[in-house]
Amino acid sequence: MPEYELLEMLLFNAIPKIDVKPLAKRLLVAFGDLNGVIAASEHRILQVEGADRWVYRQLRLVDAFAQRMAQAKILKREVVGSWEALIAYCRTCMAHRETEQFRVLFLDRKNVVIADEALASPAVAHVPVYPREVAKRALELNASAVILIHNHPSGDPTPSTEDIEMTLEVASACETIDVRVHDHIVIGREAEVSFRASGFM
């Protein structure tokens, strides 16, 4: 089934009794593909002719389902041995976002994910990361390790100098409380970069 037909079926629930095929095609032109439509911000969606708040809410609902389904494959599971599921989850949540998002997975002694938390609102263009806050939250959750994850809205997952410096600062803060930073993953549109696999840490 073509993407515009899938989107058309979805939009019918938001705008009944009219032909939503033209709107579906306009949304796909505006955002490139179905992933781009689902991840688009409310401001951008409302700029498309025929789209209203109900359309945006319907898209958010689909986004929430996708994230929950992907998250279910990593929460309460040993994440280091489920690397493909972890990357799939990260890509579902972050690959097509228009703004930067920073997430932390908190792990117990068996590397089971006990919490998955975003550090800041995805509405912020660049997320400031405070190493002490990551360490403090790890203590509150009694975590033994963390995995840092953030996206590059540009689509290029190559870590910046700031990314590397911030990672080292978080690792240093966590080291003082005996919490290990297993990895930092940068998510791009088509690929991702692991700091540990790339030798950045």
Buried (B, 14 or more C-beta within 10 A) or exposed (E): EEBBEEBBEBBBEBBEEEEBBEBBBBBBEBBEEBBBBBBBBBEBBEEBEBBEEEBBEBBEBBBEEBBEEBBEBBBEBEBBEBEEBBBBBBBBBBBBBBBBBBBBBBBBEEBBBBBBEBBBEBEEEEBEBBBEBBBEBBEEBEBBBBBBBBBBBEEBBEBEEEBBEBBBBBBEBBEEEEBBBBBBBBBBBEEBBBBEEEEBB
